Amino acid sequence: MSAVVTGVGVVAPNGVGTREYWEHTVSGTRGIGPITNFDASDYPVRLAGEATGFDPVDHIPNRLLPQTDRVTQFALAAAEWALADARVDPAQLDPFDMGVVTANSTGGFEFGQHELENLWGRGPQYVSAYQSFAWFYAVNTGQISIRHGMRGPTGVVVGEQAGGLDALAQARRRVRSGTRLLVSGGMEAPLCPWAVAAQSPNRRISRSDDPERAYRPFAAGASGYVLGEGGAILIVEDPVAARRRGAPVYGEIAGYRATFDPRPGSGRPPSLETAVRGALEDARTLAADIDVVFADAAGVSDLDLIEARAIASVFGAATVPVTAPKTMTGRLNAGGAALDVATALLAIRDGIIPPTVNHTGLAGGCDIDLVTEARPARIRTALVIARGHGGFNAAMVVRAPR
């Protein structure tokens, strides 16, 4: 056993905190709706998954509020909850034996927007000194490590949706190399005017105004995906050390593989299937041992077909249950895959596969067993698939504690 997950902290559009998120996910509660963070009436994208239940004043020390973007406030709160869930007091551990590796794709967009407004509207003397780091992709890692005195291996991964798996894999690698504990996962908050404007040219984002039809992966007539904010932070530990202190264990990070697609027009096939097979091989797990697949679920017809064919090729047509709970939250970029891993571990714990919502029927060629209502099941091993814009692919196998 190489690395285990002992704590989970979640901020999501359909639930703040792991318990609320999981209850709402099992019940199929959608967190997607009209954007309320700003007036989006003039934008081509008007729906999103907003974590409206999160108020940073309730979760973040006052002194940190003026120096942090919303994404870092999410990350700090989720890390605090994950450490408490794992029953870890960082003050009692060697600071050089704890590290932080997170994933992020957009940085502190909203903080940067406010400081640009100050720059152009009031003058450079009104730009916060915190702008020097609050916008940066690595700021979540830095703020978590400072707050908890973690001075071991640290890093940040930028791989869009795949980044959440890549960060957890890096945490696993560090544990295998001798570090006792890593705080890892992914978090995003890309829902301010500047961030939405930057993402709007991406034609994969749904232009629909109907929350029930905007994001329908693997469906006939799929129109793209919906943006979302949030993610998950997990505590990844050495299994011997976790067992010695009597830590709760959600499961093991058993296998992982990342690949990169060839350039468009090269004539070479996508490499998603290679990532899936590689993760199974790394976990020393047969395809028949996988009890559920948490799909990347792009919501774009050609990408959905690629994923459905990869799943069918590895597992057989409509053989393994496939689910996409992110239909309730939107795609959270780097936060999405980390949240899927957390969801897979909760599914293993409670023996239930959460549903894919809003589905109206599979598109032609998508020969998968898509779970559209919560399904009780004995789950020992789960596969999580993630893809990032530009060709990133990642797959991770998580397994019940042994």
N, C-alpha and C positions, 0 to 999 in steps of 0.2 A: 504494500500500500504506500503510495508516494506522497499524497497530500489530501487532507480532509477539510471540509467546510464545517465550522463550528458556530458561526453566527451570521445572521442575515439582517440587513436594514434596507427598507424599501421606501422610495418616494415615487408615486405613480399617479397618473390622471384619475384612476378609479380607486385610489386608496393611499392614504399617507400612513406609513407604518406597515409592518409585515402582516399583522393580523387583519387589519381592515382591507388591505390589498387582496389578500388571499380569499377572504370571505366574498368580496365583490367579484373576484375573478371566477371563482367556482359558480357563483350565481349568475354569471354572464352580464354583470353590470357594466355598461359602457361609460367611459370617461371622455368620449369625443363629443365636441359640440362647437358652436360658434366661438371664435376667438373673443375673449373679453379683456385681455391684457392691454389692448389698444383698439382703436377704431380701424377695422380691417376692411371696411366697405369698399374702398378703392383698390384693394389688392386682389389678384387673381386667386389667391388662397385664403379662404375665410373660415375653414374648420381646423381644429387642432385638438390634441389631447393636453389639456392644461391641468396641472396639479393645484387646483383652486383651494384644496383643503390645507395647503401648507402656508403657514404664516411664520416667517423667519423670527419674528419677535418672540414666538413661543419656544423656539428651539436653539437659537444662537445667542451667545453672550453679546450684550450691547456693544462692547468695544470692537467686535468683529463686523458688525453690520455695515459701517461705512467703508470698510476695506474689501468687501466681498461682493461678487456677483451672485445672482440667484442660483446659478449652477453650483457654486462653492458652498452656499448655504444648504442646498440639498445634500451635497456630499458630506459636509461636516455633521449634519443631523443624522444621516444614514449610517455614517461610520460610528457615531456615538451609540446608536441603537444596536448596531451589529456587535460592537464590543460588549455591550451589556448582555445581549442575547447569548454571546459565547462565554459569559461570566469571566471576562478578562479585565484585570486592572493593570493597565500598562505601567503604572508607577511601581508595580511589584516585579517587573521583568527587566532584563538587561536591555537598555535602549538600543544597543547595537545588534540585538538579536530580534528586532522587530523592524519591518520595512513596509513601504507603501508603493503599490503599482496600480495606477488607474488608467482608464481610457477616456478620451474626450475628442470631439470632432469640431466643435465650434468655438470653444473658449468662452470667455465672459462677454458675450456680445452686448448684453443690455448695459453693463457697466461701461463698456467702451462707447456705446452710443451716447450715454449721458455725458461723458467727458468730451466727446466731439461737439455736442451741443454747447457745452460750456466754452470750449475753445473758440468756436465760430460765433457764438452769441454774446459772450461776455469777455473773452480774452484769455491768453495763456495762463495768467496768474490764477485763474479759477479752475484749472485742471488739477484734479486730485493727484497727489504723489502716488497713491495706490494704483493708478492706472498703469504704472510701470510693470505690475505683475498681475493685477486682477483680471485682465483680459486673456491671459496666457493659458494654453492647453494644460500645462503642468501645474497650474495653481492649486487644483484640488489635492494632488499629491503633496504639494508643499504645505498647504494649510493643515491637512490631516496630520502629517508627520510632526509639524511644529506643535500643534495642539496636544498631541499625545506623547511627545518626547521620543519619537521613533527615529533612530539615527542609523538604522541598517540600510540594506539595498532599497533604492527608490527609483521610480521611473514613470513615464507616461507613454501610452501607445496611441497613435493616431491612425485608425484604420476604418473610420466610419462605423457602420453597424457591426462589422467583424471585430472591431477593436475591443469590445467587451470580453469576447472569448480570448483574444490575444493577451489581454492584461491578466486574466485569470491563469492562463497558461504560463505566463512569465512568473506569476506568484508561485505556481506549482514548481517551476524550475528552480526558483530561489530556495524553496523549502527543501527540495531534493539536494540542493547544494549545501545545506546546513543551517539556513536561517530558520528560527523557530516559528515565527508568525509573520504573516503578511496581511495587510489590509488591501483589498483589491476590488475591482469591479469597474463600473462605468456610470457616468452621470452627464446629463445634457439639460440645457435650458435655452433653446433656440427660438423663442417666441416673442421677441420684441420687433418693432418695425424694421430695423436695419437687418436683423437676422432673417426675417421672413422675406424681405426684398431680395436678399442675397440668394435665398434658396428657391425663390419662385421661378427663375428660368429653367429649373430642372423639370422637364416635362413628365417626369415620373410621379409628381405630386398631383393628387386628385384636385380637380377644380369643382367638384360637386359641392352643393350646399346642403345635401341631405345626409345627416350623420349615419343613417341606416344603410346607405348605398355608396358612400364615398370610398370606403376601404374594404374590398371584398376579394382577398387573394384566392387564387385557383378557381374563381367563378367566371362563368361566361359574362362577357361585358365588363370585366374588371377595368376600373378607370384610374388606377394608381393608388398611392398610399397617402396617409394623413400624417402630418408632423405631430410630434409629441415631445413632452419634457419629462424628466425624471430618470429613474434607473435603479440600480441596486448596488450596495456595497456589501462584500462578503469577507469573512475572516477565514483565511486559509492557513492551516497549521500543520506542523509535523505530527503525524498520528501518534507516535510514541509519547511526545510531550503532552498532547491533548488527552490521551488516555491516562497519563500519570496524574493530571490535575482533575480528572473526572469531568472533562468538558462534554457538553452535549454535542453530538455529531450528526449532521444532516446527511452526509454522504461523502463519497470520495470523488475527486477529479481523476478519473481513471484513464482517459485517453484524449489526445488532441492532435490535430493536424491543420496546417494552413497551406493554402495554395494561392496562385495568382493567375487569373485568366490571361490568355494570349491577347494581343492587341486586336481590335476589330478589323475584319478584312483579311486576317492572316490565313484563314481557312482551317485553323486548328480548333478543336472542340473546347468548350468550357471545362474547367478543372474542378468544379464543385464535387463531382462524384469521387474524384481522386482524394479530396479532403475528407469526405465521409469514410471511404474505405481506409484511409490512413489513420483516422481517429479510432476506428474499430480495431485495426491492427495494433496500434499503440496500447489500447486497453486490453489486448488479448481477448477480445470479445467477438463472438460470431454474430452475424446479422440476425440470426434467429433468437439471440438473447436480448435484443433491444425490444423493450415493451412499449415505447412511445417515442415519437419524433416531434420535437418542437421546431417547426419550420421557420425558415427565414421569411417567407410569405411576402414577397415584394409587392403584390397587388398589381403587377404589370404583366400583361399576358405572356410575352415571350420569356420573361424571367421566371414566371410561375411555371411555365412549361418545362424549362430547363431543370428547375428544382424537382418537379413532379417526376420527370423522367429519371433523374438521378436516384430518387428514392425508390422508384419502381425497379430500377436496374439492380440496386443493392439488395432490396428486401423482397422483391416480387410485387406484382400489381395488386394494390389494395390489400396488402397483407398486414402491415404494421399500422397501428393507429397514428394519425398525424394531426397535430393541433397547432393553432396560431392564436394564443391569447392576446397577442399584440393588436388584434382587431378591436380590442376594448380600449387600448391606450394610444394607438398610433405607433409609428416607428420612432423609436427614441434614439436613433443613431447609436453612439457607443453605449448608451444606457440600455438599449433594447436587448442585446445579447446577454448582458449581465443579469438583467431582469428575467430573461428566459431561463437562465441557469438556476436562479433562485426559485422560480416557479416550478421547474423540473424537480428540484429537491423537495419542495413542499408537496408536490404530487406523489413522490416516492413515500414521503412520510405518512400521508393521509390516504393513499390508495385511491386517488381519483384523478382523472384526466380532465383538465379544464377545457371549456369549449372554444371553438371558433365562432364568433357571432356574425350576424348579418348575412349569412350565406344563403344563396338561392339556387344552388346547383353547380356542379363541377363543369368547368370548361372542357371541351374536347381534347383528349390526349392526357388529361390529368387523372391518371389511374391510381388514385390514392384513397385510403380510408380516412376521410376528413371527419374529425370529431366535432359535431355542431351542437351537442348538448353534453353537459358534464357526464362523464362515464366512469363508474366505479371499475377499478382494475387492480390487480396485483402488479405493482411496478417495482422492479428491482434495478433496472438499468434504463437510462434515457439518453437519447441523442439530441443535442442542440446544434442547429445549423444557423450560420450567419454569413451574410455577404455585405461588403461595403462597396459604395459607388466607386467605379474605376477598376474593378476587377478583383478586389479582396475576397477571399473565401476562407471560412474557418468552420471547423466542426469539433465538438467536444462531447465526450461520453462521461456521464456522471452515474455513480452506482450507489446503492444503498449501503449503509455502514455494515461492516462485517464483524 
